[in-house]
Amino acid sequence: DLPHGVFRLHVTAAAPAGVLTDTACLVVCPHRAYQGGEKAPQRMWALAVQLYGVRSSGNWGHGDFSDLLTLVDLAADLGASGIGLNPLHALFDDRAHEASPYFPNSRLFLNPLYIDVEAVPEFAGLGAAGLADEIERLRDNTIVDYQGVADVKTRALKLAYQTFRAHGTKERREAFDHFRQQRGSALARFASFEVVRRKFIGPWWDWPDEWRRVDDKAIKRLRRRAPRDVGFVEFVQWIAHEQLDRCRARAGVRNLPIGLYLDVAVGVRNDGFDAWCDQDAVLSGTAVGAPPDILNTAGQNWGLAGFNPVGLEDRQFDPFCRMLRASMHYAGAIRLDHVLGLKRLYIIPHGMRAIQGAYIRFPFEALLAVAAHASVEHRCIVIGEDLGTVPDNFRETLADWGLWSYQVMLFERRWDGTFAPPESYRQNALVTFGTHDVSTFAGWRDHRDLIVKQALGMDPGETSEQRHGAFHALNQALRQHGIEGTDFPAVAKFLADTPCRLLMISLEDLLGITDQVNLPGTVDEHPNWRQRLPIVLEELRNHETVVRVAQIMSLAGRGACP
């Protein structure tokens, strides 16, 4: 009869040697994670969007939460169940060129570059701020100028904050105070960290002793000494929360079964807030990666710090739970990147090569129990990115706990190179053609990824002849399923006929974009995380392929398209 939650169990027992006591972490949880509401269709589809790359008539050269509102309405009108998004985690906004959404400063807070400043009540407008010319330049760019966007948004938000401090209405002040109370010490610590890291050179472990570890007294002193600086960071997070929460609410009003689907990165940057705030629960002296394999003989170092399994258990899994809830508050589904990390992580001590790493094990079922509890509490589906080779019974254990699998058509091929038929896919799974780390459909068809890799001196992984063979295999798979043609709508029809609960369709595939979102192994050689969509958001509704694929989804029973 215990309520669901995570508790500290204290045990006292009489023994011949005297009274013995011990403690343990006790997780009381539902049998399975949330599977979707009663009204949710058994087979759905959603639009996958790299939000930063959305081009619209109103944004400042970087997609924002007002664009997301429009996308929510578009999804509802097309019969989709939701919008799938890249991670919205807070980055280092003063190092905007470090733009990967999978390299977060914090998974607990939001990236302010997604704020629509013109939707902030306290912003006086472009003319008054003197930003009109600069924003026009940013809008005209074909790739995102992160530093330019960060500069103008920071200037504009500081002006809005000044207005708020001087003339904020009673209702707005009360709302801000309520947000600060809700977020409590975590928000105060984050704001302090953001102020302090701009003051000292180098990572937090090189800071003065006062700031090397979280100290509530030091944070209170900083708030007294620099109330405006600390308050500005809190104000920006409040605005971001308000705007994203408005998108969540709009998805509910439009009856989207999923609403927002958010990606959660596998780790955090070791010099960022989460690693500083939860030092006992984060392995900041190591980096997560992968051991050597056939494709990467030197191994992989992802440069991210992962959780410390011992520290997590000592903290009753609170850092892990807070990370989940930070995204689940807004989302109807989340995807855990590299979900194998709940069982084991390959870690590499700093200063060592990737081949010199080792696996550490995690309390797998305890973490699944915590995830199931948070999932049911927030009515949020959990999808585990389980690509590649995993231990025996790993996927079966995830399924037992109600976590959905993640299947990518490009990887669903048999030993002889043929594509697996739709009926072979799993039911409780998300299915998609590709991922942000592989080629788009048009790029794969046209060999664009092979050409780019060869030009950069990288091993493309296959020859042009092998790619021709793969495309022939795709054509055969489509014909065997009674589908004519080999364009993307044909592929969408194939995927729509799988039993997978959720089909994710990327805007890059709908628009025929040939360059992939991210090319692993590159930094500046490829425009990773910087490409903007070729058409404005306002034109998507009437785009021929968008309309055609929505009709295909409707005919396949995945959603009602008007």
SEVO-761610 format. One line per field, with one value per residue (C-alpha): residue number from 1; x, y, z. Coordinates in Angstrom, 3 decimals. Layout:
! residues N
num = c(NUM, ...)
xx = c(X, ...)
yy = c(Y, ...)
zz = c(Z, ...)
//
This chain:
! residues 562
num = c(1, 2, 3, 4, 5, 6, 7, 8, 9, 10, 11, 12, 13, 14, 15, 16, 17, 18, 19, 20, 21, 22, 23, 24, 25, 26, 27, 28, 29, 30, 31, 32, 33, 34, 35, 36, 37, 38, 39, 40, 41, 42, 43, 44, 45, 46, 47, 48, 49, 50, 51, 52, 53, 54, 55, 56, 57, 58, 59, 60, 61, 62, 63, 64, 65, 66, 67, 68, 69, 70, 71, 72, 73, 74, 75, 76, 77, 78, 79, 80, 81, 82, 83, 84, 85, 86, 87, 88, 89, 90, 91, 92, 93, 94, 95, 96, 97, 98, 99, 100, 101, 102, 103, 104, 105, 106, 107, 108, 109, 110, 111, 112, 113, 114, 115, 116, 117, 118, 119, 120, 121, 122, 123, 124, 125, 126, 127, 128, 129, 130, 131, 132, 133, 134, 135, 136, 137, 138, 139, 140, 141, 142, 143, 144, 145, 146, 147, 148, 149, 150, 151, 152, 153, 154, 155, 156, 157, 158, 159, 160, 161, 162, 163, 164, 165, 166, 167, 168, 169, 170, 171, 172, 173, 174, 175, 176, 177, 178, 179, 180, 181, 182, 183, 184, 185, 186, 187, 188, 189, 190, 191, 192, 193, 194, 195, 196, 197, 198, 199, 200, 201, 202, 203, 204, 205, 206, 207, 208, 209, 210, 211, 212, 213, 214, 215, 216, 217, 218, 219, 220, 221, 222, 223, 224, 225, 226, 227, 228, 229, 230, 231, 232, 233, 234, 235, 236, 237, 238, 239, 240, 241, 242, 243, 244, 245, 246, 247, 248, 249, 250, 251, 252, 253, 254, 255, 256, 257, 258, 259, 260, 261, 262, 263, 264, 265, 266, 267, 268, 269, 270, 271, 272, 273, 274, 275, 276, 277, 278, 279, 280, 281, 282, 283, 284, 285, 286, 287, 288, 289, 290, 291, 292, 293, 294, 295, 296, 297, 298, 299, 300, 301, 302, 303, 304, 305, 306, 307, 308, 309, 310, 311, 312, 313, 314, 315, 316, 317, 318, 319, 320, 321, 322, 323, 324, 325, 326, 327, 328, 329, 330, 331, 332, 333, 334, 335, 336, 337, 338, 339, 340, 341, 342, 343, 344, 345, 346, 347, 348, 349, 350, 351, 352, 353, 354, 355, 356, 357, 358, 359, 360, 361, 362, 363, 364, 365, 366, 367, 368, 369, 370, 371, 372, 373, 374, 375, 376, 377, 378, 379, 380, 381, 382, 383, 384, 385, 386, 387, 388, 389, 390, 391, 392, 393, 394, 395, 396, 397, 398, 399, 400, 401, 402, 403, 404, 405, 406, 407, 408, 409, 410, 411, 412, 413, 414, 415, 416, 417, 418, 419, 420, 421, 422, 423, 424, 425, 426, 427, 428, 429, 430, 431, 432, 433, 434, 435, 436, 437, 438, 439, 440, 441, 442, 443, 444, 445, 446, 447, 448, 449, 450, 451, 452, 453, 454, 455, 456, 457, 458, 459, 460, 461, 462, 463, 464, 465, 466, 467, 468, 469, 470, 471, 472, 473, 474, 475, 476, 477, 478, 479, 480, 481, 482, 483, 484, 485, 486, 487, 488, 489, 490, 491, 492, 493, 494, 495, 496, 497, 498, 499, 500, 501, 502, 503, 504, 505, 506, 507, 508, 509, 510, 511, 512, 513, 514, 515, 516, 517, 518, 519, 520, 521, 522, 523, 524, 525, 526, 527, 528, 529, 530, 531, 532, 533, 534, 535, 536, 537, 538, 539, 540, 541, 542, 543, 544, 545, 546, 547, 548, 549, 550, 551, 552, 553, 554, 555, 556, 557, 558, 559, 560, 561, 562)
xx = c(0.000, 2.980, 2.631, 4.788, 8.076, 11.690, 12.276, 15.046, 14.368, 15.767, 16.061, 16.725, 17.152, 17.965, 20.901, 22.997, 25.737, 23.315, 21.035, 21.992, 20.859, 21.184, 19.590, 18.725, 17.065, 13.509, 11.756, 8.003, 6.757, 4.090, 4.554, 5.132, 5.806, 2.981, 1.771, -0.356, -3.834, -6.992, -7.792, -4.353, -4.448, -2.626, -0.625, 0.426, 2.821, 4.645, 6.742, 10.436, 11.874, 15.285, 13.671, 16.725, 16.702, 13.095, 12.849, 9.862, 8.844, 8.985, 12.010, 15.456, 17.437, 16.901, 13.693, 11.781, 8.848, 6.387, 7.426, 6.760, 3.230, 2.666, 4.110, 1.745, -1.211, 0.220, 0.623, -2.969, -4.266, -2.260, -3.529, -0.165, 0.024, 2.874, 6.092, 9.448, 12.206, 15.964, 17.077, 16.146, 18.717, 20.571, 23.929, 26.717, 25.016, 28.244, 29.925, 27.124, 29.359, 29.373, 25.928, 25.334, 22.075, 23.589, 26.408, 24.390, 25.392, 22.312, 19.514, 17.423, 17.046, 16.170, 18.169, 17.201, 17.940, 14.487, 12.764, 10.678, 11.755, 9.034, 6.463, 7.860, 5.400, 8.226, 10.068, 9.571, 10.062, 12.807, 12.700, 13.133, 15.897, 17.749, 18.023, 16.028, 18.975, 20.940, 17.922, 17.191, 20.743, 20.293, 17.025, 18.688, 21.378, 21.182, 22.809, 22.246, 24.628, 24.537, 26.811, 24.867, 21.537, 22.880, 24.172, 20.936, 18.716, 20.843, 20.735, 16.990, 16.264, 18.345, 16.227, 13.067, 14.407, 15.118, 11.547, 10.233, 12.177, 11.012, 7.453, 6.436, 2.762, 1.651, 0.440, 3.749, 5.780, 3.648, 4.062, 7.844, 7.955, 5.854, 8.260, 11.252, 9.567, 8.640, 12.186, 13.672, 17.347, 18.029, 17.174, 19.159, 22.161, 21.875, 21.636, 24.625, 26.664, 25.925, 27.033, 30.141, 31.434, 31.566, 33.724, 36.394, 38.593, 38.655, 36.394, 34.731, 37.329, 39.902, 37.727, 38.447, 37.499, 34.360, 32.845, 34.390, 31.470, 27.875, 27.557, 24.162, 25.755, 27.905, 24.853, 22.963, 25.938, 26.096, 22.387, 22.933, 25.986, 24.684, 20.884, 20.392, 22.810, 21.338, 17.800, 18.386, 19.296, 16.192, 14.055, 15.299, 14.525, 11.060, 10.373, 11.613, 9.443, 6.370, 6.743, 7.447, 4.639, 2.315, 3.252, 2.498, -0.884, -1.673, -0.952, -3.510, -6.120, -5.565, -5.961, -2.587, -2.190, 1.533, 2.024, 5.710, 8.343, 11.691, 15.125, 17.220, 20.996, 23.031, 25.328, 26.427, 29.547, 31.924, 32.471, 28.740, 26.150, 24.877, 28.385, 29.154, 25.866, 25.778, 29.469, 28.860, 26.440, 28.329, 31.646, 33.110, 36.661, 35.731, 34.011, 31.341, 32.164, 32.266, 34.909, 36.619, 34.535, 34.727, 33.653, 35.604, 38.810, 40.119, 36.937, 34.815, 35.018, 31.814, 33.210, 30.246, 30.161, 27.770, 26.145, 28.038, 26.051, 27.224, 26.461, 23.016, 22.083, 23.472, 21.268, 18.213, 18.356, 17.248, 19.528, 18.227, 14.621, 15.029, 16.521, 13.503, 10.958, 12.604, 11.632, 8.499, 6.864, 6.467, 6.381, 4.006, 6.995, 10.728, 13.582, 16.538, 19.621, 21.858, 19.485, 22.107, 23.646, 21.031, 22.765, 26.385, 28.511, 31.869, 33.916, 37.323, 39.421, 40.520, 43.883, 43.517, 42.648, 39.203, 40.689, 41.778, 38.279, 36.248, 32.621, 30.976, 27.680, 24.529, 21.598, 19.592, 16.234, 16.254, 16.728, 13.943, 11.717, 12.424, 11.740, 8.458, 7.344, 8.150, 6.519, 3.201, 3.310, 3.706, 1.729, 4.759, 5.853, 9.531, 11.416, 14.878, 17.409, 18.603, 20.461, 23.486, 24.628, 23.099, 23.460, 21.247, 17.669, 18.286, 15.437, 13.164, 13.811, 13.024, 9.795, 8.839, 9.115, 7.099, 9.902, 9.461, 12.199, 13.718, 13.924, 15.619, 14.755, 18.291, 19.533, 16.704, 18.404, 19.055, 22.414, 22.013, 21.354, 17.594, 15.303, 13.168, 9.422, 7.036, 5.503, 8.890, 9.028, 8.148, 4.839, 5.912, 8.500, 9.230, 10.141, 11.875, 13.839, 17.076, 18.511, 20.212, 23.591, 23.001, 22.007, 18.586, 16.557, 17.413, 21.077, 21.165, 19.473, 21.820, 24.989, 25.455, 26.793, 29.407, 30.532, 30.876, 32.828, 35.185, 35.824, 36.739, 39.053, 36.718, 35.897, 32.347, 31.627, 30.463, 31.230, 29.003, 28.415, 27.248, 24.922, 23.464, 22.844, 21.168, 18.889, 17.996, 17.182, 14.925, 13.145, 12.604, 11.237, 8.768, 7.590, 7.174, 4.895, 2.886, 4.304, 5.236, 8.030, 11.080, 10.490, 10.115, 6.294, 6.743, 9.110, 6.653, 3.909, 6.174, 6.904, 3.265, 2.346, 4.600, 2.933, 5.119, 3.068, 4.819, 6.259, 8.517, 8.738, 11.513, 11.020, 14.388, 13.016, 9.724, 11.575, 14.140, 17.186, 20.352, 22.832, 22.497, 21.889, 25.084, 28.133, 29.831, 33.583, 33.458, 33.245, 33.646, 34.146, 30.357, 27.542, 26.507, 23.387, 23.397, 21.352, 18.125, 15.106, 14.909, 11.364, 9.595, 7.294, 4.262, 4.645, 4.872, 1.118, 0.752, 3.956, 3.143, 5.105, 3.917, 0.273, 0.843, 2.539, -0.187, -2.765, -0.717, -0.672, -4.431, -5.085, -2.770, -4.862, -2.270, -4.260, -7.191, -6.100, -8.794)
yy = c(0.000, 2.341, 5.277, 5.339, 7.107, 6.775, 6.323, 5.679, 2.374, 2.153, -1.363, -2.221, -5.839, -7.555, -9.933, -11.882, -9.318, -6.468, -4.208, -3.894, -1.074, -0.425, 1.693, 1.095, 2.927, 1.697, 2.418, 1.823, 2.108, 1.099, -2.185, -0.385, 3.052, 5.103, 3.728, 6.612, 7.747, 5.815, 8.107, 7.734, 5.771, 2.457, 3.691, 7.339, 9.578, 12.778, 15.465, 15.526, 19.049, 20.554, 23.621, 25.886, 25.437, 26.517, 29.517, 31.830, 35.395, 36.245, 34.551, 36.111, 33.622, 30.791, 28.831, 29.824, 28.830, 30.910, 28.806, 25.746, 27.004, 27.192, 23.691, 22.320, 23.714, 22.349, 18.883, 18.926, 20.018, 17.271, 14.566, 14.044, 13.172, 15.457, 17.314, 15.600, 18.010, 18.074, 18.562, 21.989, 21.799, 24.895, 25.364, 27.890, 30.876, 32.905, 30.173, 29.975, 28.387, 25.212, 24.546, 20.805, 20.284, 17.023, 18.865, 20.527, 22.823, 21.551, 19.096, 20.815, 24.195, 25.565, 27.117, 30.836, 31.065, 29.511, 32.482, 34.655, 38.007, 39.886, 37.812, 38.990, 41.594, 43.769, 44.021, 47.440, 46.300, 46.120, 49.823, 50.916, 48.355, 49.371, 45.763, 45.776, 45.807, 43.126, 40.824, 41.250, 40.061, 37.041, 36.111, 36.123, 33.609, 30.078, 28.682, 29.702, 32.402, 31.289, 34.003, 36.714, 35.353, 35.029, 38.594, 40.230, 38.090, 38.771, 42.517, 42.438, 40.317, 42.639, 45.550, 43.583, 42.749, 46.422, 47.273, 44.445, 45.671, 49.242, 48.820, 45.162, 44.697, 43.132, 40.009, 39.561, 40.067, 37.537, 35.037, 35.490, 35.071, 31.921, 30.479, 31.203, 29.551, 26.503, 26.015, 26.768, 26.258, 24.609, 27.848, 29.958, 27.695, 27.724, 31.526, 31.827, 29.393, 31.377, 34.607, 33.133, 31.259, 34.571, 35.988, 33.291, 31.913, 28.166, 25.292, 25.200, 22.859, 25.655, 28.280, 29.662, 27.324, 29.319, 28.400, 25.022, 23.294, 24.434, 26.532, 27.965, 30.706, 31.805, 31.822, 34.049, 36.415, 36.585, 37.397, 40.285, 41.567, 41.081, 40.860, 42.126, 39.660, 36.685, 37.930, 38.303, 34.617, 33.636, 36.027, 34.483, 30.965, 32.101, 33.519, 30.320, 28.226, 30.373, 30.111, 26.368, 25.705, 27.616, 25.176, 22.242, 23.725, 24.391, 20.734, 19.797, 22.178, 20.736, 17.198, 15.920, 12.470, 13.029, 16.761, 17.490, 14.753, 15.792, 14.240, 13.884, 13.883, 10.976, 13.215, 16.768, 18.826, 18.271, 22.021, 22.770, 23.396, 19.856, 18.500, 21.359, 21.135, 17.332, 16.552, 13.382, 12.063, 13.008, 11.529, 14.839, 13.442, 11.041, 11.118, 8.780, 7.004, 3.652, 0.931, 0.099, -1.696, -2.508, 0.998, 2.896, 0.975, 3.718, 3.833, 6.945, 9.757, 11.809, 14.380, 14.082, 13.357, 10.634, 9.832, 8.154, 4.986, 4.969, 8.651, 8.189, 5.480, 7.472, 10.374, 8.075, 8.667, 12.269, 13.747, 11.187, 11.825, 15.613, 15.204, 13.170, 15.537, 18.597, 17.300, 15.370, 18.545, 19.729, 16.450, 13.623, 11.489, 11.645, 9.745, 8.713, 8.958, 5.845, 4.097, 1.362, 3.858, 2.845, -0.544, 0.260, 3.137, 3.054, 5.768, 7.183, 8.997, 12.450, 12.412, 8.828, 7.472, 6.053, 2.575, 2.787, 3.145, 0.640, -0.211, 0.639, -0.925, 0.818, -0.330, -1.026, -2.113, 0.577, 3.237, 1.655, 1.729, 5.437, 6.094, 4.163, 6.137, 9.500, 8.356, 7.482, 10.561, 12.880, 10.735, 10.670, 7.839, 6.856, 5.740, 4.248, 4.778, 1.158, 1.076, -1.120, -4.174, -4.504, -7.198, -10.295, -9.649, -5.883, -4.956, -7.528, -5.932, -2.476, -3.865, -5.489, -2.075, -0.410, 1.557, 1.698, 0.679, 2.794, 1.316, 2.925, 1.591, 2.109, -0.325, -2.874, -5.052, -8.770, -10.499, -10.559, -6.789, -7.017, -4.717, -6.305, -6.323, -4.055, -6.921, -7.732, -4.425, -4.248, -2.808, -0.756, 1.177, 4.391, 3.852, 6.309, 6.238, 7.653, 9.735, 13.121, 11.322, 9.588, 10.722, 12.056, 9.997, 12.288, 12.351, 8.566, 8.099, 10.561, 9.305, 12.783, 11.430, 9.318, 12.275, 14.567, 12.021, 11.250, 14.974, 15.300, 12.295, 10.220, 6.560, 6.604, 3.129, 1.779, 2.153, 3.687, 0.172, -1.010, 1.992, 1.173, -2.330, -0.953, 1.274, -1.724, -3.664, -0.817, -0.853, -4.604, -4.256, -1.594, -3.638, -6.777, -4.748, -3.530, 0.013, 1.646, 4.225, 4.875, 8.449, 9.404, 9.129, 5.500, 4.920, 6.663, 4.292, 1.307, 2.592, 3.510, -0.150, -1.331, -2.172, 0.420, 2.668, 5.842, 6.779, 9.826, 11.760, 14.350, 17.687, 17.202, 14.112, 15.808, 18.738, 16.641, 18.058, 16.168, 17.228, 15.416, 17.346, 16.187, 14.439, 12.561, 13.006, 16.619, 19.975, 22.833, 20.766, 20.303, 22.683, 20.479, 21.697, 24.900, 24.222, 26.149, 24.821, 25.887, 27.251, 29.343, 27.773, 29.518, 27.575, 24.101, 23.636, 23.639, 21.825, 18.981, 16.231, 17.308, 17.090, 13.812, 12.102, 13.313, 11.674, 8.458, 8.465, 8.954, 6.082, 3.858, 4.534, 6.676, 9.893, 11.754, 14.236, 16.726)
zz = c(0.000, -0.289, -2.660, -5.767, -5.268, -4.148, -0.432, 2.072, 3.835, 7.376, 8.801, 12.437, 13.492, 16.761, 16.599, 19.152, 18.751, 19.395, 17.378, 13.699, 11.441, 7.747, 5.031, 1.407, -1.449, -2.034, -5.344, -5.430, -8.980, -11.521, -13.355, -16.660, -18.064, -19.542, -22.892, -24.159, -23.191, -23.904, -26.833, -28.397, -31.672, -31.732, -34.736, -35.011, -36.886, -36.014, -37.696, -36.731, -36.722, -36.036, -34.485, -34.730, -38.535, -39.088, -41.387, -40.892, -41.603, -37.899, -36.353, -36.041, -38.114, -35.601, -35.047, -31.914, -29.716, -31.765, -34.769, -32.622, -31.925, -35.674, -36.111, -33.473, -35.416, -38.657, -37.118, -35.910, -39.320, -41.065, -38.721, -37.011, -33.320, -32.391, -33.147, -32.547, -31.512, -31.115, -27.468, -26.110, -23.295, -22.135, -23.869, -23.241, -24.870, -24.705, -26.791, -29.306, -31.958, -29.813, -31.181, -30.812, -28.900, -27.653, -25.824, -23.044, -20.256, -18.399, -19.101, -16.405, -18.122, -21.555, -24.384, -24.501, -28.236, -28.788, -27.146, -29.460, -28.063, -29.912, -27.990, -24.620, -23.216, -21.884, -25.226, -26.809, -30.419, -33.027, -33.837, -30.252, -29.709, -32.894, -34.062, -37.300, -39.731, -37.905, -37.674, -41.367, -42.070, -39.788, -41.492, -44.898, -43.911, -45.337, -42.214, -38.589, -37.369, -33.740, -32.426, -34.228, -32.967, -29.416, -29.427, -30.580, -28.378, -25.315, -25.973, -26.562, -23.492, -21.316, -22.541, -21.762, -18.298, -17.597, -18.566, -16.409, -13.373, -13.857, -15.115, -14.778, -13.964, -10.711, -12.526, -14.316, -11.149, -9.295, -12.125, -12.061, -8.285, -8.566, -11.146, -8.926, -5.953, -8.013, -9.333, -5.918, -5.231, -8.618, -10.449, -7.971, -8.446, -12.235, -12.321, -9.996, -12.088, -15.255, -13.572, -11.979, -15.045, -16.931, -14.152, -13.915, -16.663, -17.109, -15.989, -12.580, -11.060, -11.497, -9.782, -6.294, -3.426, -2.641, -5.991, -6.730, -5.035, -4.595, -1.452, -0.531, 1.561, -1.375, -3.628, -1.196, -1.027, -4.813, -5.028, -2.599, -4.506, -8.053, -7.898, -11.453, -13.028, -11.168, -11.731, -15.465, -15.870, -13.895, -15.966, -19.228, -17.991, -16.947, -20.409, -22.084, -19.776, -20.435, -24.202, -24.316, -21.853, -24.159, -26.931, -24.629, -23.802, -27.477, -28.269, -25.612, -27.000, -30.496, -29.080, -30.239, -28.621, -28.047, -28.414, -27.989, -28.266, -26.782, -27.121, -23.956, -24.451, -23.061, -21.028, -20.256, -20.843, -17.940, -17.427, -17.388, -14.701, -14.169, -13.641, -11.207, -9.326, -8.952, -8.607, -6.602, -9.241, -12.433, -13.602, -14.743, -14.928, -17.705, -21.073, -22.420, -25.663, -27.410, -27.666, -30.957, -33.551, -37.263, -38.317, -35.634, -34.950, -32.618, -30.549, -29.958, -27.429, -27.288, -24.874, -22.511, -18.798, -17.684, -14.371, -11.526, -10.642, -7.014, -6.592, -8.128, -5.664, -2.738, -3.849, -4.237, -8.017, -7.564, -10.311, -12.816, -11.797, -12.054, -15.519, -16.670, -15.150, -16.707, -20.179, -19.221, -17.918, -21.522, -23.441, -24.212, -25.208, -24.634, -26.263, -24.122, -26.308, -25.999, -23.575, -23.161, -20.729, -18.159, -17.997, -18.760, -20.051, -21.776, -20.094, -20.958, -18.326, -19.462, -21.181, -22.396, -25.821, -26.585, -26.896, -23.246, -21.795, -19.804, -19.084, -15.781, -14.789, -13.576, -11.414, -14.564, -13.158, -10.492, -13.171, -15.242, -12.162, -11.630, -15.319, -15.164, -12.117, -13.726, -16.986, -15.331, -13.102, -16.122, -18.611, -20.869, -23.182, -22.903, -26.019, -25.702, -28.510, -28.595, -31.919, -32.472, -30.560, -27.100, -24.398, -24.468, -23.283, -23.117, -25.467, -23.816, -20.421, -21.806, -23.272, -19.950, -18.299, -21.069, -22.751, -26.515, -28.917, -31.714, -35.213, -38.202, -41.659, -42.966, -40.308, -40.620, -43.214, -43.301, -43.660, -47.462, -47.664, -48.232, -46.274, -43.576, -44.423, -42.485, -40.505, -38.938, -37.030, -33.341, -32.173, -29.165, -31.105, -32.943, -36.591, -38.900, -42.146, -40.711, -37.877, -37.616, -37.736, -41.085, -44.528, -45.397, -47.865, -50.806, -49.826, -49.484, -52.861, -54.589, -52.799, -51.355, -48.038, -49.834, -51.942, -48.904, -46.865, -49.748, -50.289, -46.604, -46.688, -44.490, -44.930, -46.389, -45.045, -48.410, -52.093, -54.762, -56.122, -52.709, -52.462, -55.876, -54.556, -51.422, -53.493, -55.656, -52.475, -51.356, -54.711, -54.384, -50.843, -51.952, -54.956, -52.856, -50.624, -53.608, -53.629, -56.931, -57.148, -54.999, -53.862, -50.215, -50.156, -51.259, -48.340, -46.015, -47.197, -46.454, -42.940, -42.338, -42.814, -39.986, -36.651, -34.860, -32.596, -33.776, -37.185, -37.248, -40.541, -40.758, -42.463, -44.173, -45.930, -46.809, -48.381, -50.259, -48.441, -49.392, -46.668, -43.366, -40.166, -38.468, -39.875, -37.005, -36.929, -38.131, -36.387, -38.878, -42.037, -42.370, -41.322, -38.404, -36.579, -38.651, -41.786, -42.227, -44.084, -47.751, -47.457, -44.847, -42.308, -43.728, -47.022, -45.482, -45.264, -49.050, -49.920, -52.312, -50.534, -47.076, -48.194, -50.019, -47.064, -44.693, -46.967, -46.992, -43.185, -43.085, -45.520, -43.442, -40.343, -38.574, -38.359, -39.817, -42.479, -43.581)
//
